[in-house]
């Protein structure tokens, strides 16, 4: 067995074990009891025949499968264990690497905030793309690209995506895009989970007045 073959098999095994660990970890969090800081936030069901209600983007619909409802309430906890933090950073690194490249091309100076690299305010094509899409920011792994300095509520929203990437690793992109095609942005379960965190951060920060239209993030 050559060194190249051994390295390839080792990387494949490490990736497979990481995938299994990420799935098991995510399932464990989805099954944990609800608390203020963690996962499995129960979402109220929309009564049948109801078309427009308050916070329509956050609540579940009767026809949605239970796994979609669970995913929409999945706000992963921040990882406190240092070895697991290192594993999570490495597991999400493919997405982070793309974010770093895009961030360096955005013309913004990177800063560290809440354990992630923030490029703000982005300029050039990156800013144009966010503006055209109607997004205040986007997150790739441990990188946040924002049109303006992120508020606490926006950071809470984006950090949910970082923690999702820490669990899903290289599968974050395929899973996110599949759900985007299947449910659209407004009903995207991973986005709805992030909105839960953003609204809670806004509430805790003193912003008790609900906006007439939910802010658009990604």
N, C-alpha and C positions, 0 to 999 in steps of 0.2 A: 504494500500500500504506500503510495507516494505521499509526501507532505501535503501537496495540494488537495488530494482526495480526502485525507484525514481532516484538513481544515474545513473543507466543504461539508463533510458529514457532521463535524462538530457544530458548525454554524446552523445546519439544518436541525439538528437535535435541540440546540439552544432555542431556536425559533419555535419549534414545536412545543417544547416545555413552557416557553413563555406564553404561547397561545392558550394552552390548557390552563395555566395559572391565571391568566387574565379572565378567561371565561368563568372559572370557578370563583374567583374573587368577585366578579360582577354579580354572579348569581347569589353569592352569600350576602352581598350588600342589598340586593333587591328583596331578599327575604328577611332582612333585619327589621326589628320594630322601628317605627317612625320616631325621629327626634328632631330637635331644632337644627342640628348641624349635619344631618346625614341623609340617608337615602329613603326610598320607598315612601315618598310623600303621597298620601292618598288624594286622588283628584275626584271631585264630584262629577257624577254623570249628568249629562244634559237630558232633560225629559224629552220623550219622543214627541215630535210635532213642534218642538221649539227650534226656531231658526236663529234668533238673535237674542243673546243674553249677555250680561256683563262678563268680561274676561273670557270671551268665547274662544280665544286662542289658547287658554290654559286648561280648560276643562275637557273631560273625555266625552266622546259620543257613544251612544248605545251600541252602534254597530262595530266599534273598534275592538279588536282582539285584546284579551287581558294582557298579553305580553307587551302590546303597544302602550296600554295604559300604565303598566309598571315602568316601562322605559321612559315615559313622559314624566314620571315622578322620581326618576333615578338621579339624585344629586349626590355624586360620590363625595366621600369625605376626603379631606386633605390627609396625605400620608405622613405620619409622625415618626415611624420607625426609620432610622437612618439607612440601614442596608436596603430596605424596601424602596426608599427614595431613590437610591442609586439605580436599582433595578428598573424602577418606573421611568427614570430619565433615559436609560439606555433603550428600553422597550419603545418609548415614544420618539426616539431620536430620528428615525426616518422622516417623520412629519416635521420635527424641529429643524432638521437640516434644510428642508425646503423653505421653511419660514425664515431662517437666517439668511439664506441666499436672497429671497425676495426682500427682506428687510434691508439688507445692505444695498440693494438696488433702488430702494425707495427714497434715499436721500435724507432719512431721519436718523438722529443720533440714538443709539440703543441705551436703555436704562434698565436696571433691575428693579422689579416691583413684585412683591408677593410671590417670589420664587420663579418668576418668568421674565423673559426679555421682552421689553416693550419698545417698539419703534413708533414714535409719535412726535410731531405730526408727519405722516407719510406724504410724499409729494410725487409728482410725475405720473407715470402710467398706473402705479399702485393706487394712488389717491383717486385717479380718474375711474379706475375699475370699481373701487368701493363706492364712490359717489354715484356712478351710473347704476350700481346695484341697489342703492339706497341703504348701504350698510355703514354703521358708525365704526365698526372694527371687524376683524376676522382673526381667528386663532389657528395656528398650525403647531401642534405639539406644545412646546414651552415657549412659543413666540406669539406675541400679540401685535398685530399691525392695526394702528388706529389713525383716523383722520384728525382727531384732536386728542388732547390729554384725557385719558379715560376717567370717568367719574367712578366712585366706589361701586355704584350699582352696575355700571358697565363692566368693571373688572370682575365683579362677582359672577356676572353672566359668562364672561370669557373664561374664567378659571374653571367653570364647570366643563367646558370643552377640553381644557388642558387635562383635567382629571379623567374625563372620558377617554382621552388619548392614552393616558397612563395605563388604563385597563385594557384597551383594545389594541394598542400598539399599531403595527402596520395595517391592521384591519379597520382602523378608524376611517380612512378615506372611503374604501368600498362600502362599509356599513352606512356611513353618512350619506353617500350619494345614492345608494339604493333606496333609503328611506325618503330622500328628497324627491326622487322620481316617483315613488309610490304615494307619498302623502303631501308633497309640496312643502314650501317653506313655512307657511303659517301653521300647518298641522304637524310639522316634523316633530316627532316625540323627543329627540335630543335637544331641539331648540326650545320646546315647551319646558323641559326640565331646567334649561339655563334661564328661561324667563322667570321661573319660580324663584331661583336664587337671586336674580337681579331685583325682583320686586321685594323680596324679603330684605335685601340689603338697603334698598331705598326706604322701606318702612322703618327699619332700625336706625337709619340715618336721619329720620325726621321728616321724610317725604311721604306724608300720609295721604295726600291728595292723588287719586288715581288719574292718569292722563286719559283723554278722550280716545286716543288711539295708542296702542302699545308701541314703544320704541322699537326700531328695527336694528337688530344686531345679527351677528353670525359667529 
